[in-house]
Amino acid sequence: MTTIHHNFTNPDAGPRHAYLADPQTVEVAFDFGSSNDSRRVGTLEWDKGRRCAILEWDETFVADPLPLSPMLVRQISTVLKPRKGWYFEGIPAPFADSLPDGWARQVADAEILARDGNLRLLSGLGRLAQIGQNGMGALTYQPAWRGAVPEDMNLEWFAGCVASLGDGASIEELLQLRLAGGGAHGDQPKFLAQMSTDGTRLRSHRNRLTRGWRHVLIKRREKSARNGSIEAEVAYALMAQAAGIQMMPVTTLQSNSKERFLAVERFDVTRDQRFHMQTAAALFGVDHKNATVDYIDLLKLTRCLTRDNAQVEQMLLRMIFNARAVNRNDHLRNHSFLMDAEGRWYLSPAYDLTHTMGTGGVHRMTMAGNNRQPGPVNFVDVGRALDIKPARVLALRDKVDRAILQWDGFAEAACVPRILRHTIKDDIERALTWH
């Protein structure tokens, strides 16, 4: 086990109790990478009466603002006051994506309990301090819960830490998992790393990126997931790319025990630049678990942010792919947008595309009101709401269908197990008959 050198916010506290103090204020800043200076956004201060955090904008940021949340924050003046419906754990919606959830939340909670902490006493500000400068995107938070991750990482290290999570994992292991995880969303065990170009070595994602390395997110199969789910996601990435969907490079890694992991190149950070990342859920200010939103609204959001019809069509293409390929886990956190240091917004590459039947057998989002068996009629209705001609919508449908009809080839290339390959093929062929 690599030795961990602690550097906690509270220097007087011992290692076990170092994180028990919940911060009352958190400084928020943008870090756009080595080619751009850090820009202070403001201070989140806990309001005990309202039980939420209020953001006091930095005067310099007010004088020269960036559109960090164009739908929810139309005017930047002195403070961002609470507004009913878009505060999450007491944190304003524009910063909600930074809160750990799913796997990241499980790890963070396990570490707090290992330090004899009380989860009920930790506010949203404490959660942001857990992320600190270690999260995805360009937003950073201070004070931060500090620590170190191993310089040399491997799949066996991660699998071992995951295996011990529910069975007496040490504080050091939990600390490493939290820092390596970077607060990435979703239920699958995952961590951030830098991977060598040949895919044989991993190291901490917090290193300065040098030639021969790239930023990746690595996922492991959930215990409850089907055998072959990692391979299926790789096959879906290949199929989506063939359909014209913008994806980051995806590959499969194999541990010494022959277990397969998925490695996808990150889009929120490049060699010398970081991007502000917001999911559609944060931009709308809604809880993705409960919100009912139509793709029409998502396409309108894309047009409003990017002012680019090509990116609107790209989102429409993704909607059609999700319907035809039976990816029903298409909730608002599985659609993201990126903002650069100049304040320009772009649609992010697609991610988390795979075969999912969905809760209750329905899509998480509706397509012109249909989330059960959406077909070309619904696709055309969505397009019509954005002034996209039916002929163009159907041309995009045909492009997706040509790629999906090659499923067997993509599945074979990704080594999807035979039983799962046939199950997915049957579901796809059924979806292709919906009108």
N, C-alpha and C positions, 0 to 999 in steps of 0.2 A: 504493500500500500504506500502510495506517495505521501510524504510528510506534508501537512498543511500548515502554513504559517498564517495565523489569524490576524486580521487588521480590522477590528470591529469599530462601529460608530462610537460606542461607549468604551473608552479605554480602561475604565476602572472596573468594569464587569468581568467576571470570569467567563471562560469559554461557554459553559452551559447556559448562563443567564444573560449573555451579551445582547440578545435581541429582544428582551422582554419590554423595553421602553418603546412605546408607540410615539413616533414623531408628531408634533403638533403643526409643524410647517414642513413643506417639501419644496425645494427649488426645482423648477422645470426649465429645461433648455433644449435647444436643437444642437445636435452634433452631426454636421454634414460631411465629416471626414477630414482627411489631412489637407485637402486643397481648399477648405473653407473654415473660417473661424467658427467656434461655438457661439450660438446666439441665445442669450437668456430670454425666456418667454415670460416668466413671472413666478409668483409664489403661491402655492396652494396652502391655505390656512384652515385648520379645522374649526368649524362653527359648532360649539357644543349644543346650542339651542336648536339649531336646525339639523344637527347630526349629519352634516355634510361638509365638504371642503369648498371654499370660495377662492377663486383665483384672482389675485391682484396682478394685473399686467405690469411688466417691466416698462418703464417710461421710454426707454430706447426702442423697445419692440412696438409700442404704441405709435411712436414717431415714424417707424419704418416697418410696418407689420407684414406678416406672411399669412396667407389664407389657410391656416392649419385645419379648419373645419368649416368650409364655405356654406354648408347648408344650415348649420346650427349657430354659427358665430358670424353674423352679418356685419357687426360693427365692433371694433376693438377700441374701448375707451379707458376706463379705470379698473373695473372689476367684472369678472364673469360670475354673475349671481345665480343662485339655485333656480332651476325651473323644473316644475313637476314633470316627471316622466322620463327625464334623461340624465339621471344621476344613478351611478352604479356603485354599490358599497360606499356611498357618500362621495364618489368621485365624478366630476363632470364627464359626460359622454365622450368628448373629444380625446380623453385620456383613458377611456375604458378598455381599449385594446391592450394597454400595458398591464392590466390586471391579469395575473396568472389564472388559468382555468384548466380543466381536464387533467392531463398528466402533470403539467407544471404545478397545478394547485395541489395535487396529491403529494408531490415531492415536498413542496413548501410547507404544507401542513405537517407532514411527518417530521420535518426538521424542527419545527416549532415545538411539537410534542416531545421530541427527543431532548429538547432543552428545558423541559418542564414548563413550557409556556401555555397560555390560555388562548385558544383560538378566538373565543368570543370577545376578547379584549383588544383584538387587533383590528384597526380600522383600515379603510381603503388606503390611507396615507402609508400605513405600515406595509401594505402589499406593494405599493410603488417603491418603497425603500428596499423591498426584497429584490426588485428588478434592477434598481439603480441605473448604472450605465451599461448594464449587461444584456438589455433586451433587444428585440428586433426593431428595425426602423431607426429613425434619427432622434427620437425623444429620449432624454436622459433625466434622472431624478437624483437629488441629493437632499438629505444624507442617504447613503447607500449601505446595505448590509454587505460587507466585503468578505473576501476570502480568495483562495486560489484554486485553480483546476489543474489537473496533471498536464504537464507540457507534452508528454507522450501518451496518447490515448489509443485504445483499440476496441474492437467489438467485444472481445472477451471481458474487458474492464466494464463496459456498459452492461452487458448481459448479467455479470455478477452483481453489480449494484442494483439492477432491477430485481433480480431474484431475491435479494436480501431486504428489499423495501418493506415488505410486510412481515419480516421475520427478524427483527432486532438489528436493523441496519445501523451502523455507527454514525455519529454526528459528522465525521469526516466524509463518509460516503454520501450522506444526504446533502452536505454542503457542495460536494463536487457535482452531484446530479443537478442541483438547483442552478448553479452557475453555468454548467454546460448546457442546460435546457434553455436558458435565455427567455423563459416565459412563453415559449411557442405554444400556440393553441392546439386543441384537439386531444382526444383520449389515448392515442397511440403513444407508447414510450418513444421519446425522441431526444436528440441532443444536437447542438450546433458544434461544428468543428471546421478546421481547415484540412483539406485532403490533398495529398500530392497528386500531380497530374496523372501518374500511372495508377492511382487508386490503391496503392499498397500501404500508405502511411497516413496517420491522423495526428493532429495536434490541436491545441487550444485555439478556439476561434478568436480569442482576444489578442493573439499575436499580430504584429504588423504583417500584412500580407506581402509575401515576396514571390519572386519568379519561381514557377514550378508548383505553386499551391493555389487552391481556390476555396471559397467559402461554400460549405454545404450544410444541409440539414439531413440528419440520418434518422430513419424511423425503423422501429422494430414491430413485429406483429403483436397485436393484443392477444392475451390468453384466450379471449372469447371469439376471436376472429377465425374465419375458415382457413384451413391449410391452403397455402398458395395465395393468400390475399396480397402479400408483397409483390409476388410475380404478376398478379393480375393488375395491380396499380401501374407497374412498369409497362405492361402491354397496353393499358389504356392511354398512357402518355404517348406511346408510339402511334397509336390509332388517332389520338387527338391531333398530333402534329401532322399526320397525313390528311386530316380534315381541314387544315389551315389554322388551327388554334395555336396561339403563341404559348409555348411551354419552355421552361428552363430544362437543360439537359438532365436526364434521369438515368441512373444506372443501378445495378444490383451488386451488393457486396456480400461476401460469404465469410463467415467466421471459421475458426479452426474446427468447430463442431458441426460444420456444414449448414448452420442456420443462415438464412438469407435476410439481409437488411436492404432497405431502399435508401439511396443517397441522391438528393436533388440539389442542384446548384441554387444558391440563394439569389433572390432578385432585389432584396432591400439594401444590399451592400455590394460594392464592387471593389476594385483594387484601391481606389483613392477617394471613394464617394459613398455616402450613406443617403438613403432616401426616407422621408417621412412617409410612413405607411398607415393607411386607415382602411379598415374593412367597411363594407357597405353598412353593416350594423351600427358601427360607431358614427358614420356619416349621417345616417338617418336618426341616430339617437334612440335605438330600440334594442331590446333584448332578443338576440337571435333565436333563443330557445322558444319564445312565445309569439314572436311577431309573424303576422301573415301579410306578406308583401308579394305583389305581382311583378313579373319580369318587366312589364311595361314601366313600372316605377324605376326599376334598376337601369333600364336603358335610358330613361330620361335623366337619371342621375349621371350616367356616363356622358351623355351629351352636354349636360350643364357643366360638368367638371372639365372635360377635355376639349369641348367645342370642335370635335373631330368626328365626322361621319364614319370614317374608316374604323375608329375605335368603337363606335356604336354598333356597326355591323359585326365587329369582332365579338362583342357581348351577345349579340343575337345568335351568332354561330355557336357560342358556348351553350346557350339555352337549348338550341336544337340538338346539339350533341348530348346534353344531359338527358333529354327526353328519349332520343333514339338509342342511346347506349345504356339506359336505365341506371343513371346516376341520380338517385333521389335524395341524397344527402347534400342538396344544393342550397344550404341555408346562407344567410347573409354574411356570415364570417368566412365563407368559402369564396367570396368575391372581394377583391381588394383594389385599392388605387394608391399610386405613389406620387409624392410631390418632391420636386428637386429644390435646391437651395435658392433658386430664383422665383419660387412660388408657382411653377407650372405643374399641372396635374396630368397624370397618365393612367390608363388602365394597366394594372399589373399583369404579368403572365399568369396563366391559369394554373391551378394547383388542386390537389386532393380530388382528382378525377378518377373514379373507379366504379365498379359495379356495386350498387347498394339498393336494396329493395325499399328502404325507408320505413319509418314508423307508420304502421297501418297501411303500408303499401302505397303511399302517396309521396309526391315531391314536397319538399319543404317550402317551395315557392310555387305560386300558381302561374300558369301561362294563359293569359286572357281569361282567367277565372277557372281554368282546368288544371288540377294537380294530380289527377288519377290516371287518365289515359290520354295525354296531350298528343295531338297530331297536327298535320299541315294546316288544318282550318284554324287552329289556335295560333300557330306560328304566323300565319298571314294576318290575323287580328292584332297580334303584338306588333308586327311590322307596320301595319296601317296606322296604329297610334303614334308611330314615330315618322310617318310620311315615307315609309319604305315601301316601294311598289311590290305587289304580290309576286310578280315574275322574279324579282330579285330575291325575295324570301325563299321561293321555291328553288331557285338556283343554289342558294346556300344549303337548303335541305338536301338537294341532290349531291352536293359536295360531301356533306357529312355521311350520307348513305353509302357513297362509293367507298369511303374509308371503313365504315363499319362492316360492310360486306366482306372485308378482308380480315375479320377477327381471327380466324384460324391461324393465319400467318403471323399476326402479331403475338398471339398466345403462344405459338410454338417458339418464336424468337425469344420470348421472355420466360420460357420454361414453366408455363402455367400447368398445374396438374390436370390430368385428363378429365376427371369428374367435374372439377370446377369449370374447366374450359367448355364442356358441353352444357353445363347449367347456364352459364352466361350466354352461350350461343342461343339456347332456347328462349331466354328472356329477351334478347335483342331481336330475334326473328318475330316474336310476338309484338314487340313495340313497333316494329316496322309496318305492322298491319293497321295501326290506329289511325283514324282519319280526323 
